[in-house]
Amino acid sequence: MNVDNSIVKVCKYTDVRELTPEIIWEFVERIEIFKPKRMNGRKVQKMRIVWNCIGEFIPPQPHQDEKTA
């Protein structure tokens, strides 16, 4: 996907009040759901979202020694 096309899509949705399936289909290339695992007695399931414009975005994770809110 080219940059101009991406900008047009983003500008089209600058005032989103509700996330609809149509908006998701416009931006998401695919969603992958992985097999659940047990970690520290809890069930954890990894999910990967691949966006049309930027590919996969992996947000920064807190360090193990930091407390999360």
C-alpha positions as CSV (number, residue, x, y, z in Angstrom):
1,M,0.0,0.0,0.0
2,N,1.4,3.4,-0.8
3,V,1.6,6.4,1.5
4,D,-0.9,8.6,-0.3
5,N,-3.5,5.9,-0.1
6,S,-2.8,5.4,3.6
7,I,-3.2,9.1,4.3
8,V,-6.5,9.2,2.5
9,K,-7.8,6.4,4.6
10,V,-6.6,7.9,7.9
11,C,-8.1,11.3,7.0
12,K,-11.4,9.6,6.2
13,Y,-11.7,8.4,9.8
14,T,-10.5,11.4,11.9
15,D,-13.7,11.7,13.9
16,V,-14.5,8.1,14.8
17,R,-17.1,7.8,17.5
18,E,-17.6,4.1,17.2
19,L,-15.3,1.3,16.0
20,T,-17.2,-0.6,13.3
21,P,-16.3,-3.7,11.3
22,E,-16.0,-1.6,8.2
23,I,-13.3,0.6,9.8
24,I,-11.4,-2.6,11.0
25,W,-11.6,-4.1,7.5
26,E,-10.2,-0.8,6.0
27,F,-7.0,-0.9,8.2
28,V,-6.3,-4.5,9.3
29,E,-4.7,-6.9,6.9
30,R,-5.0,-9.9,9.2
31,I,-5.4,-11.0,12.8
32,E,-3.6,-14.1,14.1
33,I,-4.7,-15.9,17.3
34,F,-2.2,-18.3,18.8
35,K,-2.7,-21.4,20.9
36,P,-3.2,-20.5,24.6
37,K,-0.4,-21.2,27.1
38,R,-0.2,-21.4,30.9
39,M,2.2,-18.9,32.5
40,N,2.4,-18.5,36.3
41,G,-0.9,-20.3,36.7
42,R,-2.7,-18.0,34.3
43,K,-4.0,-18.7,30.8
44,V,-2.2,-16.4,28.3
45,Q,-3.1,-16.2,24.6
46,K,-0.9,-14.3,22.1
47,M,-2.6,-12.2,19.4
48,R,-0.9,-10.6,16.4
49,I,-2.5,-7.8,14.4
50,V,-1.0,-6.9,11.0
51,W,-2.0,-3.5,9.7
52,N,-2.4,-2.6,6.0
53,C,-0.3,0.5,6.3
54,I,2.5,-0.3,8.7
55,G,2.6,-4.1,9.1
56,E,2.8,-5.4,12.6
57,F,3.1,-2.9,15.4
58,I,4.6,-4.2,18.7
59,P,4.1,-1.7,21.5
60,P,6.9,-1.3,24.0
61,Q,6.6,-3.7,27.0
62,P,7.4,-2.8,30.6
63,H,10.5,-4.4,32.1
64,Q,9.9,-7.4,34.4
65,D,11.0,-5.4,37.5
66,E,8.5,-2.5,36.8
67,K,5.1,-2.5,38.3
68,T,2.1,-2.2,35.8
69,A,-1.0,-0.2,36.6
